[in-house]
Amino acid sequence: MVSRRGLDAQPPLRRHRVDIGWGRHGDAQFGEGSAESAMNIDLEKLRKFMEDIASKRGPFTLFALLLRDDALVDEWDLVVSAPWLKVGDLKALKVFAKGLSAAIGEEGVLSLSHIARLKADEPAVDTILALGGSGGSGETVEVRDFDVAGLNIRRGYILHAERPQPEPSTVA
């Protein structure tokens, strides 16, 4: 369990929504007894997608799946930050969303509330990076009960949290 309090003074997350191909249909499906067990996103498939797209487009600073306290059952936010996934670049976002949809399938997509693209310099990114994310280890870090930019996060999975290393400069 990770707890981060006192972040209320920070600006809220700027959300950039994207339609990833399917709408929400039907009633919410409850897992065995609680919202905690109702995740329909395969983390290994999500990790493979993240690694595949990073090998083609470039590294991520942050790649995390977060469940807000006020979310309905199984409505996760995919929070990403990457230098190549800029706000306003609809072509890059479309490629990202299409690949994500193919990787995690309809059931996984229906579990996503939205994709939040964050700039690397936003305080929310620093907060999540400070939680001790996975870096390049390939490990998924589970976190619970913390605040980020004034939002209470009940549960999260950080698949990658590491600032890209600057390219070595060649001095002649």
Residue pairs with C-beta under 8 A, 6 or more apart in sequence:
1 143
1 144
1 145
2 131
2 132
2 143
2 144
2 145
2 146
3 145
3 146
4 127
4 130
4 131
4 146
4 147
4 148
5 146
5 147
6 147
7 123
7 127
7 147
7 148
7 149
7 150
8 147
8 150
10 123
10 124
10 127
10 149
10 150
11 122
11 123
11 149
12 149
12 150
12 151
13 79
13 116
13 118
13 122
13 124
13 148
13 149
13 151
14 87
14 116
14 118
14 119
14 122
15 114
15 116
16 87
16 93
16 115
16 116
16 117
17 114
17 115
18 93
18 97
18 114
18 115
19 97
20 97
20 100
20 101
20 109
20 112
20 115
21 97
21 98
21 101
21 109
22 101
22 106
22 109
22 110
24 110
25 110
28 72
28 73
28 74
29 38
29 40
29 73
29 74
30 38
30 73
31 37
31 38
31 39
31 73
31 74
35 67
35 73
35 74
35 154
36 155
38 73
38 74
39 67
39 74
39 76
39 111
40 74
40 107
40 108
40 110
40 111
41 65
41 76
41 104
41 108
41 111
41 112
42 104
42 105
42 108
43 65
43 140
43 157
43 159
45 103
45 104
45 105
45 108
46 65
46 103
46 104
46 108
46 159
47 138
47 140
47 159
48 103
49 99
49 100
49 103
49 104
50 60
50 63
50 159
50 160
52 99
52 103
53 95
53 96
53 99
54 60
54 82
54 160
57 82
57 84
57 85
57 92
57 95
58 82
58 83
58 84
58 164
59 82
59 83
59 164
60 80
60 81
60 82
60 160
61 81
61 82
61 83
61 120
61 125
61 129
61 161
61 162
61 163
61 164
62 79
62 80
62 81
62 82
62 118
62 125
62 128
62 129
62 133
62 158
62 160
62 161
63 78
63 79
63 80
63 158
63 159
63 160
63 161
64 78
64 79
64 80
64 128
64 133
64 156
64 157
64 158
64 159
64 160
64 161
65 76
65 77
65 78
65 79
65 156
65 157
65 159
66 76
66 77
66 79
66 148
66 153
66 155
66 156
66 157
67 75
67 76
67 77
67 153
67 154
67 155
67 156
68 75
68 77
68 113
68 151
68 152
68 153
68 154
69 151
69 152
69 153
69 154
70 152
71 77
71 113
71 154
74 111
75 111
75 112
75 113
76 111
76 112
76 113
77 112
77 113
77 114
77 115
77 116
78 100
78 112
78 114
78 115
78 116
79 115
79 116
79 118
79 124
79 128
80 96
80 115
80 116
80 117
80 118
81 117
81 118
81 119
81 120
81 122
81 125
83 120
83 164
84 92
85 92
85 93
85 96
85 117
86 92
86 117
87 117
87 119
93 115
93 117
96 115
97 115
100 109
100 115
101 109
118 124
118 125
119 125
120 163
122 149
123 149
124 148
124 149
127 148
127 149
128 148
128 158
128 161
129 161
129 162
129 163
131 141
131 143
131 146
131 158
131 161
132 141
132 161
133 141
133 158
133 160
133 161
133 162
134 140
134 141
134 158
134 159
134 160
134 161
134 162
135 160
135 161
135 162
136 160
136 162
140 157
140 158
140 159
141 157
141 158
141 161
142 155
142 156
142 157
142 158
143 153
143 155
143 156
143 157
143 158
144 154
144 155
144 156
145 152
145 153
145 154
145 155
146 152
146 153
146 156
147 153
